[in-house]
Amino acid sequence: MVISHEDRWYELAIHKLTEINNYITLVAIQYHDITDYKHLEKELSERGFGQIEHNMAQFQILNDEIRNPLQIIRLLIDISETEYKQQIDDQITVIDNLVTKLDKGWLKSEKVRTFLFKHYQHGMGINPDMSE
């Protein structure tokens, strides 16, 4: 059992040592101060959620920074005549598909972040419902 009191955390265990005629005659209580562990756990959790937020922002930025130039290249290829037109267009499609995978990863990350925010109140204070 874990208990908390005034920002201190303790792990508590109660053991019955002797029993006579179904009556417990001796009990041992053992506890450990786990405050440092709990504070470290919280700090690591907050850092992890901060990294998720940072990664998600990077996904959005990369999406635009990759797709916009791809559209320009595709437009330039469409209005020009080159023998490599099909090969270039094929490679644009490959890159676009990779960016689509990034989008799907972002959506999965958003779902994970929303779940963690709702159940553990983490997520750098950003309300996940704003994106819906």
N, C-alpha and C positions, 0 to 999 in steps of 0.2 A: 504494500500500500504506500502511496506517495501522498504526503500532506504538505501544506504550505502555511506559513505564518509570518506576516510582516516581511515579505520578500526573502524569506528563508525557505528552503526546501529540504524535506527529510524523507528518507525511505524508511518505512517502519515495518517491522515483522514481529508478530506475536506467536510464541511457541508454548504449547503446554508441555511441561516436563514430566509431571507425574499425575496419575489419575487413580483414585481409589473409589470403587463402587460407583462408577460413572460420575464422580465429582472431581473436578480439576482441583488439585491441591497446590500446585506450583506452576507459575507462569513466568516465562522470561520474555522481556520486551527488548528488542534490538533495534537500534536506529542508526542511520548514517546521514550526515549532513551532505546533501548532494546539490547545494546551492550553486557552487562553481560550475558543475556539470550543466545545470539548467540554464544558467546565464550563457554559457558557451553554446549550448544547443539553440537558444533563441538567437544569438548573434549569427551563427552559421545559417540558420533558417532565413533570417532577414537578408543576409548577403546573397543567399541562393535566389530568393525572390527578386532581389535587386538585379541580379544577373539575368534572370528570365525577362524582366521588364526591358533591360538594355538590349537583349537579343531580339526581342519582338520589335522594338523600334528599328533596329538595324535591318530586319527582314523587310519592313515596310519601305525603308529608304532604298535598299538594294533593288527592290521590285521596280520602283520608278526609275532608278538610275540605269537599270539594264533594259527595261522594256521600251523606254522612250527612244534611245538610240537605235534599238532594233527596228522600230517602226520607221525611223528615218532611212535606215539602210534598205529596208524592204521597199519603201517608196522610191528611192533612187534606183534600185534594181528594176522596179516595174517600169520606170520611164526611160530606162537606157536599154541599149541592145548590147549584150555581151554573151559570149559563148558559155560563160560560167553562171549564167543567171539561175538555172535550176539548182546547181550545187550550192550556190550562196543561199538561195531560198531554203534549201533543205537544212543547212547549218543554222539558219535563223530559227527554223522550226525546232531544231534540237535545243538551242539555247532557250527558246520560249517555253519548251516543255520542262526544262530544268527550273526555270523561274516559277512555273506552275507548281512544281514540287515544293519549292520554297513557300509558296502561298499556302499549300496544304499543310506544311509543317507549322506555319504561323497559326493557322486555324486550330490545329491540334494543341499548340502551345497556349492559345487563348482559352481553349476549353479546360486545359489543365489548370491554368492560372485562375480561371473563374471558379472551378471546383475548390481549389485550395483557399481562395479568398472567402468563399461562402462557408467552408467547413472549419477553417483554421484562422480566419481573419488576417491573412497575410496578403501582400501584394502591393506594398509601397503606398497604401492609402488610395489607390485608384479604384474607382467603382467599376467593376467589370460589366455592369448592366448598361453602361453608357454606350457600349459598342453594339448592343442589340437593337 
